[in-house]
Amino acid sequence: MKTPQPWSDLCRSSEFAGMWVALDNCRFDCETRQPIEGDVVDSDSDLAALCGRMRETRRANCAIVFCDDEVLVESRRSSVPPPTLRVNAGR
């Protein structure tokens, strides 16, 4: 199983900069609708060529996004667990 790559890392990499990238298991930011991370399936500078290959391989559920150096959303993963809600019953 692949480890999803952060979108910010993909955009800043020389391998994908200026390319159309097909992402599987893509996770998006709820507010901005920008990608946060995903598994790179394929990439190409020609959108039509990338879409053609995706169609040939029957990968219809991938997100295809353009990779530039402007990252609008950074991954917000933290090693600190979220706070636990405490409910006082009967009060």
Z-matrix of the N, CA and C atoms (Angstrom, degrees):
N
C 1 1.457
C 2 1.522 1 109.06
N 3 1.317 2 116.16 1 134.85
C 4 1.454 3 121.50 2 179.17
C 5 1.521 4 110.63 3 -76.63
N 6 1.326 5 114.95 4 151.02
C 7 1.450 6 120.30 5 172.15
C 8 1.519 7 107.53 6 -92.80
N 9 1.344 8 118.16 7 125.83
C 10 1.461 9 119.44 8 179.34
C 11 1.530 10 111.08 9 -58.30
N 12 1.328 11 115.76 10 138.05
C 13 1.446 12 120.78 11 179.60
C 14 1.524 13 109.57 12 -95.37
N 15 1.320 14 117.79 13 137.54
C 16 1.461 15 120.00 14 176.83
C 17 1.534 16 110.42 15 -62.50
N 18 1.322 17 116.67 16 137.45
C 19 1.457 18 122.26 17 -179.31
C 20 1.525 19 110.58 18 -60.56
N 21 1.313 20 117.68 19 -37.47
C 22 1.467 21 120.26 20 -179.63
C 23 1.528 22 110.93 21 -61.65
N 24 1.330 23 117.88 22 -37.38
C 25 1.465 24 121.20 23 177.64
C 26 1.529 25 110.92 24 -68.72
N 27 1.331 26 116.75 25 -40.54
C 28 1.467 27 120.29 26 179.32
C 29 1.522 28 110.93 27 -62.97
N 30 1.318 29 116.65 28 -43.91
C 31 1.465 30 120.50 29 -178.18
C 32 1.525 31 112.20 30 -65.13
N 33 1.285 32 116.09 31 -32.22
C 34 1.469 33 119.86 32 -177.28
C 35 1.527 34 113.07 33 -90.00
N 36 1.333 35 117.42 34 -5.72
C 37 1.462 36 119.78 35 -179.20
C 38 1.522 37 110.04 36 -80.63
N 39 1.305 38 116.35 37 145.88
C 40 1.471 39 120.35 38 178.03
C 41 1.526 40 110.96 39 -70.52
N 42 1.320 41 117.18 40 -22.37
C 43 1.461 42 121.16 41 -178.81
C 44 1.528 43 112.73 42 -68.41
N 45 1.344 44 117.63 43 -35.64
C 46 1.457 45 120.85 44 -173.81
C 47 1.530 46 114.51 45 -113.35
N 48 1.316 47 118.56 46 -8.25
C 49 1.466 48 121.13 47 -178.27
C 50 1.524 49 110.65 48 -59.03
N 51 1.333 50 116.40 49 130.14
C 52 1.452 51 121.78 50 179.82
C 53 1.514 52 114.68 51 76.71
N 54 1.328 53 116.82 52 14.63
C 55 1.467 54 121.96 53 -177.43
C 56 1.530 55 110.25 54 -114.90
N 57 1.332 56 114.51 55 155.73
C 58 1.455 57 121.33 56 167.03
C 59 1.526 58 106.71 57 -84.76
N 60 1.318 59 116.73 58 131.72
C 61 1.461 60 121.63 59 -174.77
C 62 1.535 61 109.48 60 -123.41
N 63 1.331 62 115.85 61 130.71
C 64 1.465 63 121.39 62 175.25
C 65 1.524 64 107.94 63 -94.79
N 66 1.328 65 116.01 64 123.33
C 67 1.460 66 122.06 65 -178.22
C 68 1.524 67 110.42 66 -115.84
N 69 1.310 68 115.55 67 132.17
C 70 1.459 69 121.57 68 172.40
C 71 1.521 70 106.70 69 -103.53
N 72 1.312 71 117.03 70 155.82
C 73 1.473 72 121.61 71 -179.02
C 74 1.525 73 110.89 72 53.23
N 75 1.310 74 115.98 73 39.34
C 76 1.460 75 121.41 74 -176.84
C 77 1.519 76 110.24 75 -75.47
N 78 1.319 77 115.26 76 136.55
C 79 1.467 78 121.82 77 176.93
C 80 1.520 79 107.21 78 -112.11
N 81 1.326 80 116.92 79 132.87
C 82 1.457 81 122.52 80 -176.82
C 83 1.525 82 110.71 81 -114.54
N 84 1.332 83 115.70 82 152.45
C 85 1.450 84 122.40 83 173.09
C 86 1.533 85 107.88 84 -72.37
N 87 1.318 86 118.08 85 130.46
C 88 1.463 87 122.24 86 -176.29
C 89 1.529 88 112.66 87 -64.84
N 90 1.313 89 117.62 88 -33.68
C 91 1.463 90 120.69 89 -176.19
C 92 1.525 91 112.79 90 -82.39
N 93 1.334 92 117.46 91 -46.03
C 94 1.464 93 120.81 92 -173.57
C 95 1.521 94 113.47 93 -96.73
N 96 1.324 95 117.33 94 -14.67
C 97 1.470 96 122.77 95 -176.26
C 98 1.533 97 112.14 96 64.29
N 99 1.315 98 117.24 97 19.59
C 100 1.457 99 122.31 98 177.07
C 101 1.527 100 109.31 99 -90.64
N 102 1.349 101 117.41 100 148.09
C 103 1.473 102 118.93 101 178.45
C 104 1.524 103 111.35 102 -65.92
N 105 1.323 104 114.98 103 146.13
C 106 1.464 105 121.40 104 175.71
C 107 1.522 106 109.87 105 -109.51
N 108 1.338 107 116.90 106 -42.00
C 109 1.452 108 121.09 107 179.47
C 110 1.520 109 109.82 108 -163.08
N 111 1.330 110 115.66 109 164.43
C 112 1.456 111 120.82 110 177.62
C 113 1.514 112 111.26 111 179.43
N 114 1.331 113 115.52 112 173.30
C 115 1.461 114 122.32 113 177.25
C 116 1.528 115 107.91 114 -95.74
N 117 1.325 116 117.30 115 123.18
C 118 1.458 117 120.68 116 179.11
C 119 1.521 118 109.35 117 -73.21
N 120 1.332 119 115.90 118 123.75
C 121 1.454 120 122.44 119 179.87
C 122 1.524 121 109.86 120 -98.55
N 123 1.338 122 116.25 121 -42.37
C 124 1.467 123 121.46 122 -176.47
C 125 1.522 124 107.27 123 -164.63
N 126 1.334 125 116.42 124 163.96
C 127 1.462 126 120.99 125 176.51
C 128 1.519 127 109.37 126 -153.21
N 129 1.336 128 116.03 127 156.69
C 130 1.455 129 121.19 128 -179.99
C 131 1.522 130 108.34 129 -166.84
N 132 1.315 131 117.04 130 151.49
C 133 1.459 132 120.21 131 174.76
C 134 1.526 133 110.74 132 -78.76
N 135 1.327 134 117.04 133 -17.65
C 136 1.462 135 123.60 134 179.73
C 137 1.526 136 109.08 135 -103.43
N 138 1.331 137 116.31 136 110.64
C 139 1.461 138 121.33 137 -177.35
C 140 1.523 139 112.10 138 -60.20
N 141 1.332 140 117.07 139 -41.58
C 142 1.472 141 120.45 140 -179.20
C 143 1.526 142 111.32 141 -63.32
N 144 1.325 143 117.25 142 -41.03
C 145 1.465 144 120.70 143 179.10
C 146 1.528 145 110.54 144 -64.62
N 147 1.330 146 116.59 145 -42.24
C 148 1.463 147 120.76 146 179.02
C 149 1.529 148 110.03 147 -63.08
N 150 1.320 149 116.82 148 -46.41
C 151 1.476 150 120.37 149 179.64
C 152 1.524 151 110.94 150 -62.31
N 153 1.335 152 117.29 151 -37.85
C 154 1.462 153 120.81 152 177.84
C 155 1.517 154 111.90 153 -62.13
N 156 1.329 155 116.48 154 -44.53
C 157 1.474 156 119.71 155 178.08
C 158 1.521 157 111.21 156 -65.63
N 159 1.320 158 116.66 157 -38.88
C 160 1.460 159 119.85 158 179.43
C 161 1.531 160 109.91 159 -64.10
N 162 1.317 161 116.46 160 -39.99
C 163 1.472 162 120.81 161 178.50
C 164 1.522 163 110.25 162 -65.56
N 165 1.350 164 117.29 163 -42.42
C 166 1.474 165 121.36 164 -179.98
C 167 1.519 166 112.14 165 -62.27
N 168 1.313 167 117.06 166 -36.45
C 169 1.463 168 121.12 167 -178.87
C 170 1.531 169 112.16 168 -90.20
N 171 1.333 170 116.21 169 3.62
C 172 1.463 171 123.19 170 178.35
C 173 1.526 172 113.24 171 58.93
N 174 1.296 173 115.66 172 36.12
C 175 1.468 174 120.91 173 175.21
C 176 1.524 175 108.35 174 -97.61
N 177 1.318 176 115.97 175 79.96
C 178 1.458 177 121.24 176 -174.70
C 179 1.527 178 113.70 177 -88.05
N 180 1.319 179 118.00 178 -9.74
C 181 1.461 180 120.26 179 -175.01
C 182 1.518 181 114.08 180 -104.34
N 183 1.304 182 118.28 181 15.30
C 184 1.455 183 121.09 182 179.35
C 185 1.522 184 110.70 183 -85.88
N 186 1.308 185 115.67 184 148.93
C 187 1.464 186 121.44 185 171.92
C 188 1.519 187 107.30 186 -88.57
N 189 1.324 188 117.16 187 132.58
C 190 1.462 189 120.95 188 177.05
C 191 1.517 190 107.36 189 -112.85
N 192 1.317 191 115.44 190 119.14
C 193 1.461 192 121.42 191 -175.25
C 194 1.519 193 110.09 192 -132.58
N 195 1.340 194 115.73 193 153.26
C 196 1.458 195 120.29 194 178.65
C 197 1.515 196 108.92 195 -89.02
N 198 1.297 197 115.84 196 134.17
C 199 1.462 198 122.48 197 -175.08
C 200 1.530 199 109.14 198 -102.52
N 201 1.326 200 115.79 199 106.30
C 202 1.462 201 119.54 200 173.89
C 203 1.517 202 108.32 201 -124.24
N 204 1.312 203 116.83 202 -178.99
C 205 1.461 204 118.58 203 -174.05
C 206 1.525 205 113.62 204 -84.92
N 207 1.325 206 117.89 205 1.56
C 208 1.457 207 120.90 206 177.92
C 209 1.521 208 109.20 207 -93.82
N 210 1.315 209 116.27 208 106.89
C 211 1.464 210 121.71 209 -179.59
C 212 1.518 211 107.63 210 -103.54
N 213 1.324 212 116.19 211 116.90
C 214 1.461 213 120.44 212 -176.90
C 215 1.510 214 112.87 213 -85.73
N 216 1.339 215 117.18 214 -25.34
C 217 1.462 216 121.69 215 -176.97
C 218 1.519 217 108.69 216 -132.22
N 219 1.299 218 116.71 217 129.99
C 220 1.465 219 121.92 218 174.73
C 221 1.518 220 108.04 219 -99.33
N 222 1.320 221 116.65 220 148.70
C 223 1.458 222 121.12 221 176.45
C 224 1.515 223 108.97 222 -63.67
N 225 1.305 224 116.26 223 136.45
C 226 1.466 225 120.30 224 -176.56
C 227 1.514 226 112.04 225 -110.51
N 228 1.296 227 118.21 226 35.39
C 229 1.465 228 120.49 227 179.55
C 230 1.517 229 109.86 228 -71.61
N 231 1.295 230 115.64 229 144.83
C 232 1.450 231 121.37 230 -179.13
C 233 1.513 232 109.11 231 -140.69
N 234 1.310 233 116.07 232 150.01
C 235 1.458 234 119.79 233 177.24
C 236 1.524 235 110.74 234 -83.09
N 237 1.335 236 116.96 235 -9.80
C 238 1.458 237 121.48 236 179.44
C 239 1.524 238 108.38 237 -87.84
N 240 1.338 239 118.01 238 124.64
C 241 1.466 240 119.72 239 179.94
C 242 1.525 241 110.84 240 -68.01
N 243 1.336 242 117.71 241 153.50
C 244 1.468 243 120.27 242 178.21
C 245 1.524 244 110.28 243 -64.98
N 246 1.333 245 117.42 244 155.20
C 247 1.472 246 119.70 245 -179.65
C 248 1.518 247 111.11 246 -65.12
N 249 1.322 248 115.12 247 149.20
C 250 1.462 249 121.57 248 179.51
C 251 1.515 250 109.08 249 -89.17
N 252 1.329 251 115.78 250 132.95
C 253 1.466 252 119.68 251 176.59
C 254 1.520 253 109.29 252 -79.88
N 255 1.312 254 115.45 253 136.34
C 256 1.462 255 120.25 254 176.96
C 257 1.515 256 108.40 255 -116.47
N 258 1.298 257 114.58 256 127.56
C 259 1.472 258 120.37 257 -178.62
C 260 1.528 259 107.83 258 -112.63
N 261 1.309 260 115.35 259 126.70
C 262 1.480 261 120.33 260 176.57
C 263 1.516 262 107.89 261 -91.90
N 264 1.313 263 116.58 262 106.52
C 265 1.461 264 121.46 263 179.96
C 266 1.523 265 110.11 264 -78.50
N 267 1.311 266 116.58 265 142.45
C 268 1.465 267 120.51 266 175.03
C 269 1.493 268 114.61 267 85.63
N 270 1.283 269 120.33 268 5.92
C 271 1.470 270 120.69 269 179.62
C 272 1.469 271 110.92 270 -111.61
